[in-house]
Amino acid sequence: MARKKQPPVSAEDKELIGALLRGLRRAGGFRSVDMAAAREDCPAAMATIYSYERGDLSPSLAQFLELVEFYVLGAPPRPKGAKPEADLRANGVATVTRALTLRAYHVVGALDLVDRMQPDPRRRSS
């Protein structure tokens, strides 16, 4: 059977994902992309991060989560100007939660499928 072609990520989702990453990078104290990419523990190259933030490319969910983890939980020292740790962590949670609702990551569709597959506990299975 031929594989079903997935629809491309919408420009709106790409822009929103980029804005989420940009906001979190800045909250983490990284004023510029090159400042973040210069760290050895940064999971993406400078050009890649720029492409994500501009909305030219859309990171996979795994790539998105790696960047979020780096910005929020990355190795010390935290750059000067970073939000307090509790605020940064809350911002990270909000960023991931918002991203998971986007069509680009198919999580909402997966949860809908799980809901539709649930057996009705009021009916006995045979």
KOLMIMI-28728 format. One record per atom (N, C-alpha, C): residue number from 1; atom name; x, y, z. Coordinates in pm, 1 decimal. Each point is the difference from the previous one (the first is absolute). Layout:
N
{k: NUM&a: CA&xx: X&yy: Y&zz: Z}
...
This chain:
126
{k: 1&a: N&xx: 84.8&yy: -117.0&zz: 0.0}
{k: 1&a: CA&xx: -84.8&yy: 117.0&zz: 0.0}
{k: 1&a: C&xx: 89.8&yy: 123.9&zz: 0.0}
{k: 2&a: N&xx: -36.9&yy: 96.5&zz: -79.0}
{k: 2&a: CA&xx: 76.1&yy: 124.2&zz: -8.8}
{k: 2&a: C&xx: -15.6&yy: 79.9&zz: 129.3}
{k: 3&a: N&xx: 107.0&yy: 66.8&zz: 35.6}
{k: 3&a: CA&xx: -2.1&yy: 81.3&zz: 121.2}
{k: 3&a: C&xx: -74.5&yy: 129.6&zz: -25.4}
{k: 4&a: N&xx: -82.8&yy: 39.8&zz: 96.3}
{k: 4&a: CA&xx: -75.9&yy: 123.4&zz: -12.4}
{k: 4&a: C&xx: 93.0&yy: 118.7&zz: 21.0}
{k: 5&a: N&xx: -2.1&yy: 92.9&zz: -94.0}
{k: 5&a: CA&xx: 84.1&yy: 118.5&zz: 11.6}
{k: 5&a: C&xx: -58.5&yy: 92.9&zz: 105.5}
{k: 6&a: N&xx: 85.5&yy: 42.1&zz: 92.9}
{k: 6&a: CA&xx: -43.6&yy: 90.7&zz: 105.0}
{k: 6&a: C&xx: -7.0&yy: 142.5&zz: -53.7}
{k: 7&a: N&xx: -98.6&yy: 76.0&zz: 44.1}
{k: 7&a: CA&xx: -6.0&yy: 139.2&zz: -44.9}
{k: 7&a: C&xx: 119.2&yy: 77.3&zz: 55.7}
{k: 8&a: N&xx: 48.2&yy: 98.3&zz: -75.4}
{k: 8&a: CA&xx: 113.2&yy: 77.8&zz: 49.8}
{k: 8&a: C&xx: -40.7&yy: 81.6&zz: 123.0}
{k: 9&a: N&xx: 98.7&yy: 34.9&zz: 80.4}
{k: 9&a: CA&xx: -25.1&yy: 83.5&zz: 116.7}
{k: 9&a: C&xx: -40.3&yy: 137.9&zz: -50.1}
{k: 10&a: N&xx: -107.7&yy: 52.9&zz: 54.1}
{k: 10&a: CA&xx: -49.6&yy: 129.9&zz: -45.8}
{k: 10&a: C&xx: 98.8&yy: 110.7&zz: 35.4}
{k: 11&a: N&xx: -3.6&yy: 105.1&zz: -78.7}
{k: 11&a: CA&xx: 86.2&yy: 116.1&zz: 25.7}
{k: 11&a: C&xx: -30.9&yy: 58.7&zz: 137.7}
{k: 12&a: N&xx: -125.8&yy: -0.8&zz: 37.3}
{k: 12&a: CA&xx: -39.9&yy: 52.9&zz: 131.3}
{k: 12&a: C&xx: 62.4&yy: -81.4&zz: 113.2}
{k: 13&a: N&xx: -2.9&yy: -133.3&zz: -10.9}
{k: 13&a: CA&xx: 61.4&yy: -84.4&zz: 102.1}
{k: 13&a: C&xx: 151.3&yy: 20.2&zz: 4.8}
{k: 14&a: N&xx: 62.8&yy: 11.3&zz: -117.8}
{k: 14&a: CA&xx: 144.5&yy: 23.2&zz: -3.7}
{k: 14&a: C&xx: 35.8&yy: 130.7&zz: 69.8}
{k: 15&a: N&xx: -77.2&yy: 104.5&zz: -28.0}
{k: 15&a: CA&xx: 25.3&yy: 129.7&zz: 62.8}
{k: 15&a: C&xx: -19.7&yy: -6.8&zz: 150.8}
{k: 16&a: N&xx: -105.0&yy: -68.9&zz: 43.3}
{k: 16&a: CA&xx: -27.9&yy: -11.1&zz: 142.5}
{k: 16&a: C&xx: 108.0&yy: -80.7&zz: 71.4}
{k: 17&a: N&xx: 42.8&yy: -109.4&zz: -60.3}
{k: 17&a: CA&xx: 107.9&yy: -81.5&zz: 58.0}
{k: 17&a: C&xx: 126.7&yy: 85.2&zz: 11.6}
{k: 18&a: N&xx: 31.2&yy: 75.9&zz: -103.7}
{k: 18&a: CA&xx: 116.8&yy: 88.3&zz: 3.8}
{k: 18&a: C&xx: -10.1&yy: 104.9&zz: 109.3}
{k: 19&a: N&xx: -117.2&yy: 59.0&zz: 15.2}
{k: 19&a: CA&xx: -19.9&yy: 101.2&zz: 103.8}
{k: 19&a: C&xx: 12.1&yy: -61.6&zz: 139.2}
{k: 20&a: N&xx: -52.8&yy: -120.9&zz: 17.2}
{k: 20&a: CA&xx: 12.3&yy: -67.7&zz: 129.1}
{k: 20&a: C&xx: 146.3&yy: -25.1&zz: 34.5}
{k: 21&a: N&xx: 76.1&yy: -48.4&zz: -96.9}
{k: 21&a: CA&xx: 142.1&yy: -26.4&zz: 23.5}
{k: 21&a: C&xx: 77.7&yy: 129.3&zz: 25.6}
{k: 22&a: N&xx: -30.6&yy: 103.2&zz: -76.5}
{k: 22&a: CA&xx: 68.5&yy: 128.7&zz: 17.8}
{k: 22&a: C&xx: -26.1&yy: 55.6&zz: 139.7}
{k: 23&a: N&xx: -125.3&yy: -2.6&zz: 42.6}
{k: 23&a: CA&xx: -34.5&yy: 50.9&zz: 132.2}
{k: 23&a: C&xx: 69.3&yy: -77.1&zz: 110.7}
{k: 24&a: N&xx: 6.4&yy: -130.5&zz: -14.5}
{k: 24&a: CA&xx: 63.9&yy: -82.0&zz: 101.8}
{k: 24&a: C&xx: 152.0&yy: 20.9&zz: 0.2}
{k: 25&a: N&xx: 58.5&yy: 15.7&zz: -118.9}
{k: 25&a: CA&xx: 144.1&yy: 27.7&zz: -7.3}
{k: 25&a: C&xx: 32.2&yy: 128.5&zz: 75.1}
{k: 26&a: N&xx: -77.2&yy: 102.7&zz: -25.9}
{k: 26&a: CA&xx: 23.3&yy: 128.4&zz: 67.2}
{k: 26&a: C&xx: -24.1&yy: -10.4&zz: 150.1}
{k: 27&a: N&xx: -103.9&yy: -72.3&zz: 39.0}
{k: 27&a: CA&xx: -28.0&yy: -18.9&zz: 142.9}
{k: 27&a: C&xx: 115.1&yy: -73.0&zz: 68.7}
{k: 28&a: N&xx: 67.6&yy: -87.1&zz: -75.2}
{k: 28&a: CA&xx: 113.9&yy: -73.3&zz: 52.7}
{k: 28&a: C&xx: 127.2&yy: 82.5&zz: 8.2}
{k: 29&a: N&xx: -7.7&yy: 126.0&zz: -43.6}
{k: 29&a: CA&xx: 114.1&yy: 89.5&zz: 8.9}
{k: 29&a: C&xx: 86.2&yy: 4.6&zz: -124.4}
{k: 30&a: N&xx: -39.6&yy: -72.0&zz: -104.0}
{k: 30&a: CA&xx: 75.7&yy: 1.3&zz: -125.6}
{k: 30&a: C&xx: -55.7&yy: 112.2&zz: -87.2}
{k: 31&a: N&xx: 68.4&yy: 114.0&zz: 0.5}
{k: 31&a: CA&xx: -49.3&yy: 116.0&zz: -74.0}
{k: 31&a: C&xx: 2.5&yy: -21.9&zz: -150.6}
{k: 32&a: N&xx: 90.6&yy: -85.0&zz: -46.2}
{k: 32&a: CA&xx: 10.9&yy: -25.6&zz: -143.7}
{k: 32&a: C&xx: 12.8&yy: -150.2&zz: -24.1}
{k: 33&a: N&xx: -31.5&yy: -38.5&zz: -122.1}
{k: 33&a: CA&xx: 11.6&yy: -140.2&zz: -38.1}
{k: 33&a: C&xx: 145.1&yy: -45.1&zz: 6.2}
{k: 34&a: N&xx: 91.9&yy: 84.8&zz: -46.1}
{k: 34&a: CA&xx: 140.0&yy: -42.4&zz: 1.1}
{k: 34&a: C&xx: 52.9&yy: -17.8&zz: 141.9}
{k: 35&a: N&xx: -54.8&yy: 72.7&zz: 95.5}
{k: 35&a: CA&xx: 38.9&yy: -17.9&zz: 140.1}
{k: 35&a: C&xx: -41.6&yy: -139.2&zz: 49.2}
{k: 36&a: N&xx: -117.5&yy: -44.0&zz: -39.2}
{k: 36&a: CA&xx: -47.4&yy: -133.6&zz: 38.7}
{k: 36&a: C&xx: 78.4&yy: -108.2&zz: -74.0}
{k: 37&a: N&xx: 16.8&yy: 17.5&zz: -129.9}
{k: 37&a: CA&xx: 66.7&yy: -101.7&zz: -82.5}
{k: 37&a: C&xx: 147.8&yy: -15.0&zz: 34.9}
{k: 38&a: N&xx: 58.1&yy: 101.1&zz: 61.6}
{k: 38&a: CA&xx: 141.1&yy: -6.9&zz: 37.0}
{k: 38&a: C&xx: 24.5&yy: -96.5&zz: 116.5}
{k: 39&a: N&xx: -103.4&yy: -32.7&zz: 72.9}
{k: 39&a: CA&xx: 15.6&yy: -93.1&zz: 112.5}
{k: 39&a: C&xx: 17.0&yy: -141.8&zz: -53.3}
{k: 40&a: N&xx: 90.8&yy: -74.6&zz: 60.1}
{k: 40&a: CA&xx: 25.7&yy: -137.6&zz: -43.7}
{k: 40&a: C&xx: -121.2&yy: -90.1&zz: 15.2}
{k: 41&a: N&xx: -84.4&yy: 28.9&zz: 98.4}
{k: 41&a: CA&xx: -115.2&yy: -86.3&zz: 25.5}
{k: 41&a: C&xx: -123.1&yy: 38.3&zz: -82.3}
{k: 42&a: N&xx: 12.6&yy: 99.5&zz: -88.3}
{k: 42&a: CA&xx: -113.0&yy: 39.9&zz: -84.1}
{k: 42&a: C&xx: -30.0&yy: -112.2&zz: -99.8}
{k: 43&a: N&xx: -127.2&yy: -42.5&zz: -8.8}
{k: 43&a: CA&xx: -33.4&yy: -114.0&zz: -85.7}
{k: 43&a: C&xx: -20.0&yy: 32.3&zz: -148.0}
{k: 44&a: N&xx: 15.4&yy: 126.2&zz: -38.6}
{k: 44&a: CA&xx: -21.5&yy: 36.2&zz: -140.7}
{k: 44&a: C&xx: 101.3&yy: 105.1&zz: -42.9}
{k: 45&a: N&xx: 27.0&yy: 2.8&zz: -128.0}
{k: 45&a: CA&xx: 91.9&yy: 98.7&zz: -56.6}
{k: 45&a: C&xx: -68.7&yy: 135.6&zz: -10.0}
{k: 46&a: N&xx: 80.9&yy: 103.3&zz: -6.4}
{k: 46&a: CA&xx: -51.7&yy: 136.2&zz: -6.5}
{k: 46&a: C&xx: -96.6&yy: 18.4&zz: -117.8}
{k: 47&a: N&xx: 37.7&yy: -46.7&zz: -117.0}
{k: 47&a: CA&xx: -84.8&yy: 16.5&zz: -118.4}
{k: 47&a: C&xx: -133.3&yy: -73.3&zz: 16.4}
{k: 48&a: N&xx: 4.1&yy: -113.6&zz: 64.9}
{k: 48&a: CA&xx: -122.8&yy: -76.6&zz: 22.1}
{k: 48&a: C&xx: -93.3&yy: 74.7&zz: 93.9}
{k: 49&a: N&xx: 54.3&yy: 53.0&zz: 108.4}
{k: 49&a: CA&xx: -82.9&yy: 74.9&zz: 95.3}
{k: 49&a: C&xx: -59.4&yy: 122.6&zz: -67.5}
{k: 50&a: N&xx: 81.4&yy: 71.4&zz: -78.0}
{k: 50&a: CA&xx: -52.4&yy: 115.2&zz: -74.8}
{k: 50&a: C&xx: -115.8&yy: -42.1&zz: -89.5}
{k: 51&a: N&xx: 14.8&yy: -111.5&zz: -69.5}
{k: 51&a: CA&xx: -105.4&yy: -47.0&zz: -90.5}
{k: 51&a: C&xx: -127.8&yy: -33.4&zz: 75.7}
{k: 52&a: N&xx: 14.3&yy: -60.2&zz: 117.2}
{k: 52&a: CA&xx: -117.9&yy: -29.9&zz: 82.3}
{k: 52&a: C&xx: -67.3&yy: 129.3&zz: 45.4}
{k: 53&a: N&xx: 78.7&yy: 92.4&zz: 50.6}
{k: 53&a: CA&xx: -56.4&yy: 123.0&zz: 55.4}
{k: 53&a: C&xx: -63.3&yy: 88.8&zz: -106.1}
{k: 54&a: N&xx: 51.6&yy: -3.0&zz: -121.2}
{k: 54&a: CA&xx: -58.9&yy: 78.0&zz: -110.1}
{k: 54&a: C&xx: -123.7&yy: -67.9&zz: -57.7}
{k: 55&a: N&xx: -18.8&yy: -126.4&zz: 31.7}
{k: 55&a: CA&xx: -112.9&yy: -72.9&zz: -56.2}
{k: 55&a: C&xx: 29.5&yy: -59.3&zz: -135.8}
{k: 56&a: N&xx: 127.4&yy: -4.0&zz: -39.0}
{k: 56&a: CA&xx: 36.6&yy: -60.3&zz: -128.0}
{k: 56&a: C&xx: -5.9&yy: -152.5&zz: 8.6}
{k: 57&a: N&xx: 42.2&yy: -54.5&zz: 113.7}
{k: 57&a: CA&xx: -2.7&yy: -144.2&zz: 24.4}
{k: 57&a: C&xx: -81.0&yy: -28.0&zz: 125.4}
{k: 58&a: N&xx: -50.6&yy: -121.1&zz: 7.2}
{k: 58&a: CA&xx: -72.8&yy: -42.7&zz: 118.8}
{k: 58&a: C&xx: 76.0&yy: -115.9&zz: 63.2}
{k: 59&a: N&xx: 39.2&yy: 13.8&zz: 126.9}
{k: 59&a: CA&xx: 71.5&yy: -111.5&zz: 62.8}
{k: 59&a: C&xx: -94.6&yy: -115.8&zz: 26.8}
{k: 60&a: N&xx: 55.0&yy: -119.8&zz: -0.1}
{k: 60&a: CA&xx: -80.0&yy: -114.1&zz: 43.5}
{k: 60&a: C&xx: -32.4&yy: 22.2&zz: 147.6}
{k: 61&a: N&xx: -91.9&yy: -75.7&zz: 52.1}
{k: 61&a: CA&xx: -32.8&yy: 13.5&zz: 141.6}
{k: 61&a: C&xx: 122.8&yy: -29.2&zz: 85.4}
{k: 62&a: N&xx: 77.1&yy: -101.2&zz: -37.0}
{k: 62&a: CA&xx: 120.9&yy: -33.4&zz: 75.6}
{k: 62&a: C&xx: 100.4&yy: 115.6&zz: -1.6}
{k: 63&a: N&xx: 19.8&yy: 63.1&zz: -116.0}
{k: 63&a: CA&xx: 92.4&yy: 113.0&zz: -10.3}
{k: 63&a: C&xx: -50.2&yy: 118.8&zz: 81.8}
{k: 64&a: N&xx: -130.4&yy: 23.6&zz: -5.3}
{k: 64&a: CA&xx: -61.0&yy: 108.0&zz: 76.9}
{k: 64&a: C&xx: 24.9&yy: -22.0&zz: 148.9}
{k: 65&a: N&xx: -25.0&yy: -121.2&zz: 46.8}
{k: 65&a: CA&xx: 17.7&yy: -31.3&zz: 141.7}
{k: 65&a: C&xx: 146.2&yy: 10.9&zz: 42.8}
{k: 66&a: N&xx: 92.7&yy: -37.3&zz: -87.0}
{k: 66&a: CA&xx: 142.8&yy: 14.0&zz: 32.0}
{k: 66&a: C&xx: 37.3&yy: 146.5&zz: 21.4}
{k: 67&a: N&xx: -49.6&yy: 88.1&zz: -86.2}
{k: 67&a: CA&xx: 29.5&yy: 141.8&zz: 16.0}
{k: 67&a: C&xx: -64.1&yy: 55.9&zz: 127.0}
{k: 68&a: N&xx: -123.2&yy: -38.0&zz: 26.1}
{k: 68&a: CA&xx: -66.8&yy: 46.1&zz: 122.0}
{k: 68&a: C&xx: 79.3&yy: -45.1&zz: 122.3}
{k: 69&a: N&xx: 40.5&yy: -125.6&zz: 1.5}
{k: 69&a: CA&xx: 78.0&yy: -51.4&zz: 112.7}
{k: 69&a: C&xx: 130.6&yy: 78.1&zz: 15.6}
{k: 70&a: N&xx: 67.2&yy: 28.1&zz: -109.0}
{k: 70&a: CA&xx: 123.7&yy: 76.7&zz: 4.6}
{k: 70&a: C&xx: -23.1&yy: 139.4&zz: 57.5}
{k: 71&a: N&xx: -103.3&yy: 69.9&zz: -47.1}
{k: 71&a: CA&xx: -25.7&yy: 135.4&zz: 47.1}
{k: 71&a: C&xx: -40.5&yy: 3.4&zz: 147.5}
{k: 72&a: N&xx: -74.4&yy: -100.4&zz: 44.3}
{k: 72&a: CA&xx: -52.8&yy: 1.0&zz: 137.0}
{k: 72&a: C&xx: 91.3&yy: -72.1&zz: 99.0}
{k: 73&a: N&xx: 50.0&yy: -115.8&zz: -37.6}
{k: 73&a: CA&xx: 75.3&yy: -83.8&zz: 93.8}
{k: 73&a: C&xx: 147.5&yy: -11.8&zz: -34.9}
{k: 74&a: N&xx: 45.1&yy: 77.5&zz: -98.4}
{k: 74&a: CA&xx: 138.3&yy: -9.8&zz: -46.4}
{k: 74&a: C&xx: 102.4&yy: 15.1&zz: 110.9}
{k: 75&a: N&xx: 119.0&yy: -46.5&zz: -28.9}
{k: 75&a: CA&xx: 109.0&yy: 1.5&zz: 97.4}
{k: 75&a: C&xx: 34.1&yy: 143.3&zz: 41.5}
{k: 76&a: N&xx: 37.0&yy: 18.3&zz: 128.3}
{k: 76&a: CA&xx: 41.4&yy: 132.7&zz: 45.1}
{k: 76&a: C&xx: 130.8&yy: 39.2&zz: -68.7}
{k: 77&a: N&xx: 38.6&yy: 122.2&zz: -1.0}
{k: 77&a: CA&xx: -69.2&yy: 109.8&zz: 66.0}
{k: 77&a: C&xx: -113.8&yy: 53.5&zz: -86.2}
{k: 78&a: N&xx: -104.8&yy: 44.5&zz: 66.6}
{k: 78&a: CA&xx: -112.4&yy: 62.0&zz: -68.7}
{k: 78&a: C&xx: 45.6&yy: 137.1&zz: -49.1}
{k: 79&a: N&xx: -30.7&yy: 34.9&zz: -125.2}
{k: 79&a: CA&xx: 42.4&yy: 131.2&zz: -51.4}
{k: 79&a: C&xx: -59.8&yy: 115.3&zz: 82.1}
{k: 80&a: N&xx: 74.1&yy: 108.4&zz: 5.3}
{k: 80&a: CA&xx: -47.5&yy: 120.2&zz: 68.7}
{k: 80&a: C&xx: -127.9&yy: 47.7&zz: -69.0}
{k: 81&a: N&xx: -99.1&yy: 38.1&zz: 77.4}
{k: 81&a: CA&xx: -125.8&yy: 48.2&zz: -55.8}
{k: 81&a: C&xx: -106.1&yy: -107.6&zz: -10.0}
{k: 82&a: N&xx: 32.1&yy: -122.9&zz: 41.1}
{k: 82&a: CA&xx: -100.0&yy: -107.5&zz: -2.8}
{k: 82&a: C&xx: -105.6&yy: 25.6&zz: 106.2}
{k: 83&a: N&xx: -121.2&yy: -45.1&zz: -26.5}
{k: 83&a: CA&xx: -106.5&yy: 8.7&zz: 98.8}
{k: 83&a: C&xx: 36.9&yy: -86.3&zz: 120.4}
{k: 84&a: N&xx: -59.2&yy: 27.6&zz: 115.9}
{k: 84&a: CA&xx: 20.4&yy: -88.4&zz: 114.5}
{k: 84&a: C&xx: -39.6&yy: -143.3&zz: -36.7}
{k: 85&a: N&xx: 64.8&yy: -97.5&zz: 62.3}
{k: 85&a: CA&xx: -19.5&yy: -139.5&zz: -37.3}
{k: 85&a: C&xx: -146.5&yy: -42.8&zz: 1.5}
{k: 86&a: N&xx: -73.4&yy: 36.2&zz: 104.2}
{k: 86&a: CA&xx: -141.6&yy: -40.8&zz: 8.1}
{k: 86&a: C&xx: -80.2&yy: 57.1&zz: -116.3}
{k: 87&a: N&xx: 25.3&yy: 126.0&zz: -35.3}
{k: 87&a: CA&xx: -70.5&yy: 61.9&zz: -112.8}
{k: 87&a: C&xx: 39.2&yy: -65.7&zz: -131.9}
{k: 88&a: N&xx: 128.0&yy: -28.5&zz: -14.8}
{k: 88&a: CA&xx: 47.3&yy: -63.3&zz: -122.9}
{k: 88&a: C&xx: -60.7&yy: -139.1&zz: -16.3}
{k: 89&a: N&xx: -5.8&yy: -75.8&zz: 108.3}
{k: 89&a: CA&xx: -60.4&yy: -133.2&zz: -6.8}
{k: 89&a: C&xx: -148.6&yy: 8.3&zz: -35.1}
{k: 90&a: N&xx: -71.2&yy: 95.1&zz: 60.4}
{k: 90&a: CA&xx: -142.1&yy: 17.7&zz: -31.1}
{k: 90&a: C&xx: -17.6&yy: 39.3&zz: -146.7}
{k: 91&a: N&xx: 88.3&yy: 85.7&zz: -49.9}
{k: 91&a: CA&xx: -3.7&yy: 39.7&zz: -140.2}
{k: 91&a: C&xx: 24.9&yy: -121.0&zz: -89.7}
{k: 92&a: N&xx: 92.8&yy: -86.4&zz: 40.3}
{k: 92&a: CA&xx: 27.5&yy: -121.2&zz: -76.8}
{k: 92&a: C&xx: -119.6&yy: -93.2&zz: -6.4}
{k: 93&a: N&xx: -66.6&yy: -16.8&zz: 113.0}
{k: 93&a: CA&xx: -120.3&yy: -84.8&zz: 3.7}
{k: 93&a: C&xx: -107.7&yy: 57.8&zz: -92.2}
{k: 94&a: N&xx: -20.5&yy: 131.0&zz: 8.0}
{k: 94&a: CA&xx: -100.1&yy: 64.3&zz: -85.3}
{k: 94&a: C&xx: 35.7&yy: -14.1&zz: -147.7}
{k: 95&a: N&xx: 128.4&yy: 11.1&zz: -32.6}
{k: 95&a: CA&xx: 44.8&yy: -12.4&zz: -138.6}
{k: 95&a: C&xx: -27.7&yy: -139.6&zz: -55.1}
{k: 96&a: N&xx: 35.8&yy: -102.8&zz: 76.3}
{k: 96&a: CA&xx: -22.8&yy: -137.4&zz: -46.0}
{k: 96&a: C&xx: -150.0&yy: -28.2&zz: -9.6}
{k: 97&a: N&xx: -74.9&yy: 43.3&zz: 98.6}
{k: 97&a: CA&xx: -144.8&yy: -23.3&zz: -0.6}
{k: 97&a: C&xx: -64.1&yy: 63.0&zz: -122.2}
{k: 98&a: N&xx: 36.8&yy: 122.5&zz: -31.5}
{k: 98&a: CA&xx: -56.1&yy: 68.3&zz: -117.3}
{k: 98&a: C&xx: 38.7&yy: -72.0&zz: -128.1}
{k: 99&a: N&xx: 124.9&yy: -41.1&zz: -11.2}
{k: 99&a: CA&xx: 45.8&yy: -67.7&zz: -121.4}
{k: 99&a: C&xx: -74.5&yy: -131.0&zz: -22.0}
{k: 100&a: N&xx: -30.2&yy: -70.3&zz: 107.1}
{k: 100&a: CA&xx: -68.8&yy: -128.7&zz: -14.8}
{k: 100&a: C&xx: -142.2&yy: 14.4&zz: -51.6}
{k: 101&a: N&xx: -55.5&yy: 120.2&zz: 6.4}
{k: 101&a: CA&xx: -135.0&yy: 21.3&zz: -52.9}
{k: 101&a: C&xx: 0.1&yy: 32.9&zz: -148.7}
{k: 102&a: N&xx: 117.5&yy: 23.2&zz: -57.8}
{k: 102&a: CA&xx: 7.8&yy: 37.7&zz: -141.1}
{k: 102&a: C&xx: -17.8&yy: -121.5&zz: -90.6}
{k: 103&a: N&xx: -63.4&yy: 21.2&zz: -111.7}
{k: 103&a: CA&xx: -20.7&yy: -108.2&zz: -96.9}
{k: 103&a: C&xx: 132.1&yy: -56.0&zz: -50.7}
{k: 104&a: N&xx: 103.4&yy: 81.4&zz: 2.9}
{k: 104&a: CA&xx: 130.7&yy: -42.5&zz: -51.4}
{k: 104&a: C&xx: 51.1&yy: -124.6&zz: 70.6}
{k: 105&a: N&xx: -33.2&yy: -17.3&zz: 127.5}
{k: 105&a: CA&xx: 53.3&yy: -111.7&zz: 76.5}
{k: 105&a: C&xx: -99.3&yy: -114.6&zz: 18.1}
{k: 106&a: N&xx: -119.5&yy: 11.2&zz: -49.7}
{k: 106&a: CA&xx: -98.0&yy: -108.8&zz: -7.2}
{k: 106&a: C&xx: -40.2&yy: -58.8&zz: 135.6}
{k: 107&a: N&xx: 31.5&yy: 67.2&zz: 109.3}
{k: 107&a: CA&xx: -33.7&yy: -53.6&zz: 132.2}
{k: 107&a: C&xx: -150.6&yy: 3.0&zz: 22.5}
{k: 108&a: N&xx: -64.8&yy: 107.0&zz: -39.1}
{k: 108&a: CA&xx: -144.8&yy: 10.2&zz: 16.4}
{k: 108&a: C&xx: -68.9&yy: -110.1&zz: -79.5}
{k: 109&a: N&xx: 47.0&yy: -24.0&zz: -121.2}
{k: 109&a: CA&xx: -55.9&yy: -108.0&zz: -81.1}
{k: 109&a: C&xx: 23.0&yy: -136.2&zz: 63.0}
{k: 110&a: N&xx: 116.7&yy: -18.6&zz: 60.1}
{k: 110&a: CA&xx: 29.7&yy: -126.9&zz: 66.6}
{k: 110&a: C&xx: -92.6&yy: -20.0&zz: 120.2}
{k: 111&a: N&xx: -21.1&yy: 105.3&zz: 77.3}
{k: 111&a: CA&xx: -90.4&yy: -11.0&zz: 115.2}
{k: 111&a: C&xx: -143.6&yy: -26.0&zz: -43.6}
{k: 112&a: N&xx: -38.9&yy: 60.5&zz: -111.7}
{k: 112&a: CA&xx: -134.2&yy: -25.8&zz: -53.5}
{k: 112&a: C&xx: -13.3&yy: -146.1&zz: -41.7}
{k: 113&a: N&xx: 102.7&yy: -54.5&zz: -63.8}
{k: 113&a: CA&xx: -1.9&yy: -141.0&zz: -39.6}
{k: 113&a: C&xx: -8.6&yy: -90.8&zz: 121.8}
{k: 114&a: N&xx: 78.9&yy: 29.7&zz: 102.4}
{k: 114&a: CA&xx: -5.0&yy: -79.2&zz: 123.9}
{k: 114&a: C&xx: -140.4&yy: 4.2&zz: 58.4}
{k: 115&a: N&xx: -60.2&yy: 117.8&zz: 1.8}
{k: 115&a: CA&xx: -135.9&yy: 13.6&zz: 53.1}
{k: 115&a: C&xx: -99.6&yy: -84.7&zz: -79.5}
{k: 116&a: N&xx: 12.5&yy: 0.9&zz: -131.8}
{k: 116&a: CA&xx: -92.7&yy: -76.7&zz: -83.1}
{k: 116&a: C&xx: 21.2&yy: -149.9&zz: 12.5}
{k: 117&a: N&xx: 121.4&yy: -43.0&zz: 35.0}
{k: 117&a: CA&xx: 29.5&yy: -142.8&zz: 13.1}
{k: 117&a: C&xx: -35.7&yy: -56.2&zz: 137.4}
{k: 118&a: N&xx: -25.5&yy: 86.2&zz: 96.9}
{k: 118&a: CA&xx: -28.8&yy: -47.1&zz: 135.0}
{k: 118&a: C&xx: -124.8&yy: -87.5&zz: 0.3}
{k: 119&a: N&xx: 9.3&yy: -115.1&zz: 64.4}
{k: 119&a: CA&xx: -121.4&yy: -82.4&zz: 11.0}
{k: 119&a: C&xx: -96.7&yy: 64.4&zz: 97.5}
{k: 120&a: N&xx: -125.2&yy: -24.4&zz: -21.9}
{k: 120&a: CA&xx: -103.0&yy: 52.6&zz: 89.5}
{k: 120&a: C&xx: -4.7&yy: -90.9&zz: 121.8}
{k: 121&a: N&xx: 36.7&yy: 49.4&zz: 118.6}
{k: 121&a: CA&xx: 3.0&yy: -85.5&zz: 117.6}
{k: 121&a: C&xx: -137.8&yy: -47.9&zz: 44.0}
{k: 122&a: N&xx: -104.8&yy: 60.9&zz: -56.0}
{k: 122&a: CA&xx: -135.6&yy: -41.8&zz: 36.1}
{k: 122&a: C&xx: -42.6&yy: -123.8&zz: -76.7}
{k: 123&a: N&xx: 74.1&yy: -32.4&zz: -102.8}
{k: 123&a: CA&xx: -34.1&yy: -116.9&zz: -81.2}
{k: 123&a: C&xx: 101.7&yy: -108.7&zz: 26.2}
{k: 124&a: N&xx: -49.8&yy: -119.4&zz: 10.5}
{k: 124&a: CA&xx: 89.7&yy: -114.3&zz: 19.5}
{k: 124&a: C&xx: 56.6&yy: -41.3&zz: -134.9}
{k: 125&a: N&xx: 127.3&yy: -29.8&zz: -0.7}
{k: 125&a: CA&xx: 59.8&yy: -49.0&zz: -124.4}
{k: 125&a: C&xx: -20.5&yy: -149.9&zz: -9.0}
{k: 126&a: N&xx: -12.2&yy: -47.0&zz: -122.5}
{k: 126&a: CA&xx: -24.3&yy: -142.8&zz: -16.1}
{k: 126&a: C&xx: 118.2&yy: -70.7&zz: -56.8}
